[in-house]
Amino acid sequence: MRRLIRLILAVVLAFLSGCASMPAPISTTEKVDPSKGILLAGLTSDGSQQVMDVWFFYRLKGTTEERRLDAFGVGGLLSKPNDFAESGHEMGRLIALPVEPGEYELFNWTLYVHELGGYAYLSPKTPPAPHVFKIQAGSVTYIGGLHVVTVLGKNLFGIPMAFGGNPDIKDQSARDLAILKTKYPTIADWPILMSVPDGSQWKVDR
């Protein structure tokens, strides 16, 4: 039992640690300061049991401070939240973050996965070219459906494991903007700016 508790604590600490900050999304009823803009993204995985979370990283252009977007967040350690149950096999959440106006870039991703005896991080050997987007005061900037397909296999003992991932980024605005209206009604009438990355530029060569 003590060993199990130590393992759980280690996973929680690992989840909360790292150099990337995790700004909190707005609540469903929170009124947002109109001097800020909103970064909106649908973050999903394929629901594989091996995946604990999917992370995408962004930063203010010209800086090195990493900020993290989580598909599941801390709640995913116990049960995975899912805003997309009616749209297919993808699991994750629609995130709306209040962000200071400016020019930002989406620049990398990571799968946080189960591994024998613990966890592992799977990221591309060569990060994709950054996608630059703008945040404007009083507006919502939508950067797309940020999805990672899990590459699964079995180890020498025949146990299923995640060996990698491949981003599948696309315009999911028909799905995500409908969810926006019900999940975040206080910003439902804000103007929408579209800035979806070229998904082909994020594919991992195989």
Disulfide bonds with the S-S distance in Angstrom:
none
